[in-house]
Amino acid sequence: MLNFKKNIRSRVLKTIIVDDEEHVRLTLQKFLARYCPQVKVIGQAEGVAEAHEMISRHHPDLVLLDIKMGDGTGFDLLKKFETPDFKVIFITAHDQFAVQAFKVSAIDFILKPVDPEQLADAVAKAQQAVQHDLRIKLDALETNLHTDKNHQKKIVVKTLDNIYLLEAGYITHLESDGSYTKIFTTDQGEIMTSRPMKEYEEMLVGHGFLRIHRSFLINLAHVKRLEKGDGGFVVLTEGCKIPVASRKRDVIINLLDELAE
């Protein structure tokens, strides 16, 4: 049984600075170090291509984003992400883009030269937004984990030889194997299906399941403990150890309060 934290601890905002001017990047980093202790700068990029690669690799919470750069705009960068999972503060010399910035749900729009007080206020708003998003996810997961057993989600899984009607509560985890998916259950063992895991994730993610790695989707009701060593592993009730992706580590730590031993 999982107990969830009612008061999510303040989290460090992993932040990437994107600007084509080095002196601006250095100034922003200096201001963040001095006025925003909740921020950890994990990278800097000078253009769209470099920023796209860096964001995809490091999965930041916050991006401080210039608009006009040598190889494109900040808006071009955001279009490369189907559903950005990071907050954005635009920092630019071009005030005519303010309306467009807020249309893409930017936290704030700061004009150069940057006022450190305004930057600190914007970062505080970003942190509140990140905390709010996590609170919503936590509440949804907690609600789904306590859903009446008689009204649990059921999914149909087709294999070459059988058609299964699986109750979500009996599924411990799913593993992606190329275009195939392995579904592990407590009542019917391991089932291999030719459908990609993304399809099952869409069915199950609102029912107490969480993608903790690109290859694994787990049922939080079957989590036994979280091992923090060696990058992090979740141990399930059946004894299986599932690796936790670095970008999901803080989410898991915030979500899980006490794990049954």
N, C-alpha and C positions, 0 to 999 in steps of 0.2 A: 504493500500500500504506500502510495506517495503522499507526502505532505508538502504543500506549496507555500513558499514565502509570501506573506501578505504585504510585507514592506520590501520591495525590490531594492537591493543595495545600489548606491550610486556607482555607475560603471564608467570606466575610462573610455573616452571617445577616440577610437582609432581614426586618425585623420590623415588625408592626403591633400597636399597643396598643389594646385595646377595653375601655372602662369608662365608665359613665355619670357618673362623678365626675371633674371636671377635676383636682382636687388629687391624686387617685390616679394619673391619667395622667402628670402632671408629675413626681410622685415616682418612678414607674417609669422614666421617661425619664432622670431624674437618676441613679438607681442604675445603669441600663444604661450610661450614659456613663462612670461612674466605675469600675464593677467588671466590665463585660463588653465589652472592646474588640473582640470578634469580632462585635458586633451593630451594625447600622445601622438606626435607626428611620426607616421610610419613610412612616409615617402614623399618625394617631390617629383613633379613632371612638368615639362615645358611645352607639351603639345597634346593633341587629341590622341594620337596613336600610342604614345608612351603612357598617357594616363589610362587609356583603355586596358592596356596590358597590366598595368600596376593595380588597378581597381579589381580586375578579374582575378588576379593572383592573391591579393591581400584582403579583399572584402572589407573595406573601411566602414565605419559608422557615419563618417562625415567627410565631405569633399569641399574644400574652398576652391572655387572655380572661376577662372577668368573667362571672358566671353570671346574676344577676338585674339586668336593665336595664329601662328604661322601656317599650320596645316588644317585649320578649320576653326569652328566655334565651340563654345561650351555646350550649346544646344546640339551640335553634331555628336558630341561625346555622349550626351544623355540618350540620344536616339539609338545608340548601339546597345542599350540595355532594355530588354523587353519590359521588365518591371524592376527598376532600380531599388535595391534594398539598402540604400544609403541616403543620408540627408545632404542637401546642397545649400551652400551659402555662396551667392555670386559676388565676386569682387572685381570691379571693372571701372574703367574711365568713361564708359559709354552709358549715359543715363537713359538713352532712348530705348534700351532693352528691358527696362524695369517691368513693364506690363507682361512682356513675353516670359520673363523670368518667373513671375508669380503664377503664370498659367501652367508652368511645369512644377508647381508646388514647391518652389524654393522657400527655404526657411527665412532668408533675408536677402537684401540686395544692398551692397555697400559700395559706395563710390570711392575711388582713389583720389587723393591719398587717404589711406585708411586711418580712421579714428579708433584708437585701441579700446576706448570705452564702448563704442558701437559694436566693435568686433566681439568684445566680451559678452555683451547683451545678446548678440546673435548666437554665439556658441551656447549660452545658457538656454536659449529657446530650442536649439537643436538637441541638447541633452534632455530637455523635458519631452520633446517629441519622440526621441528614442525610448525613453522610459515608458511613455504612454503606449507606444506600439507593443512593447514587451508585456505591459500589464494586460492589454487586450488579448494577446496570444495566451498568456498564462490563464486568464479567466476562462477563455474558450476551452483550453485543454482540461482545466479542472472540472468544468461543467460536463464535458464529454466523458471524462474518466469516471464520473459518478452517475452516469446515465443508468436508468433502470435496465438490468440485465435482460429483461423481457422485450426491450425495445432497442436492442443494439443493431448497429448497421450490419447488413449482410451484403456480400458481393458474390457475383457469379464468376467462376473461374473455369475456363474451358481448356482442356488438354486434348491430346490426340485420342485418348481412350475414354476420358470421363468428362462429365460436367459437374463441378462442385458448387454447392451453396455454402459459403463460408461465413461464419459469424466473426465479426471483427475482433471480438474479445478473445477468440482462440488463436488469433494470428499474433505471433511474437515479433516477427520482423520479415522484411522483404529484402532480397539482394538482387541487384541488377547484374545480369550476365550478358552483356552486349544488347542485342534486341530481345533477349529472353529475360524472364524474371523467375527467381526462386522464391516461393512463398513458404514460410516455416510456420507450422501450426502445432498446437499442443494436442489436438485430437486426431489429426489425419496425417501427421508427419510432414515431409517436404513435398511440395508440388511444383513442378516445372511447367511454365506456361510461355507461349510464344509472344505474348503481349509485352510491350515495354513497361518498365516500372512507373514511368511518368503517368500512365493511365490509372494505375492503382493508387498512386499518390493523390491524384485529383479526387478519387473516390473516398480516400481514407483520412486525408490530412485534417479534416474538420472533426475527426472522431477519435482524438487522442493519439494520433500518429505524428511523428516528427522525422523529417529528413535530416540526419545528423552527419551524413557523408554522401558524396555523389553516388556511391554504390549501395547505400543502406537507408531503409525507412524502418523505424522501430515503433512498436506499440509501447507507449510510456507506462501503461498499466503493468507491463512485464519487466520493467527495470528493477534490478536488484540492487545495484550500486554503481557508482561512478569512480573509476580508478584514474587519478590525475597524472600518473607517471607515463613516460614514453609517449607523450602527445595526447593521451587521454583515451580511455576505453569505457564503454558502457557494458556492464555485465547483466545479461537477462536471466530470467527465472530458470530457463533451461540450461544455463551455464555458458551460453554462447557469448563471446567477447566481440563487441562491435567497435571499430575505430571511430573516433569523433574528429571531424574536420576542424582545423584550427579556427575557422570562421564561426563554427557552431559551439565552440568550447564555452564562451561566456554565456551564451543562451542557455546551455544545459546547466551550468553552475547556478544561474539565476533561477531557473525553473525548478530545480530539484532541491528540496530542503533537507529531508531526511530519507535515506534509502534503506529499505529493509535489508538486514544482513543475512 
